[in-house]
Amino acid sequence: MVSIRDFQQLMREIYGERDLRRGDFATYAWLVQEVGELARAMLNRDRRDLQEEFADVFAWLCSLANVLNVDLEEASVRRYGRGCPKCGKKPCECEFK
């Protein structure tokens, strides 16, 4: 199994130089575009499209984190490793909105 950190490093190796040249806001725009494509895949409920779009969203999220020098694995564990960041519970017991 590949860790989040390993996958983020893979994205850095494949796209790192290009991502840095593009910059943070342009990379963010690509991420947003991929989220839109994920929404369309959700509407169609096509399993293959869903898998591809989830992968693309995650790849672009990793690329953006690389541009901004954020370790996603460290940030994720720090924020969610003990449970819900608001109530601290697993599962979350916050009021559903």
N, C-alpha and C positions, 0 to 999 in steps of 0.2 A: 504494500500500500504506500502511496505517496503522501507525504505530509503537506500541509498548507505551505509551509516554508519552502519545501522542495519544489512545489509547483510554482510558487512565486519566483524562485530562482530560475526555473525553466523558462518562464516568461521573460525574465531579465536576459537570459542567454539568447533567446530567439529574437526578441523585439526591443531590448533595452536601449540600444543606440537610437533606433527610430523613435521610440517613445520619448526619449529625452529631447530629441530635435523637435518633435511635435509639441511638447510642453503639456502642462497640467490641464489647462482648460480645454484644449483640443482633444486630449485623451479622455477627459470627462465627457465631452460631447459624444465620442464614440461609445462610451459605456452607456450613456442614456439611450442612444440609438439601439443598442443591443437589448436594453430593457424593453424597449418598444417592440422589438422583434419577439421577445419572450412573451409579451402580452398577446400578440397575434397567435403564437403557437399555443398558448393557453386556451384561446377561443376555439381553435381547431381541434384541440385534444389529440394531436398526432404525437405519439410517443417518441418517435425518432426526432421530429422537429423540437419537441420539448427538451430532449437530452442535448441536442446541439445548441439550442439557445441558452440553456442553463450553463453549458460549458463556455460559451462565448461571453456571457455576462461575467462569469467567474474569472476568465482570462483577462478581460478588460479591467475588472476590479483590481486584479493583481498588477496589471500594467500601471494603472493609476497610482497604486500604492508604491510601486517601484519609483515612479517619477517623483513622488512626494517623500520618498525614503521612510516608508512606514512598513514595519514587519507585521503583516496581517495575523500571523499565528500568535505572536506575542500580544498584539492589541486585542484579539478575540478572546484569548484565555484570560487576560487581565479584566476585560469587561464582563464576560459571561461565564468564566470558569467556576464560579461559586453559585451560579444560579441567576435568577432574574436580577438585573442591576438595580431595580427599584425596590422590590420586596425581599430579595435575597433567597427566595424559595425555588425549589425544584419539585413539582412544576410551579410555575408562576401563579400567585394568588392575587395579583392585582385585579382591580375591577375591570371587567371586559368592556371595551369601548368600540 
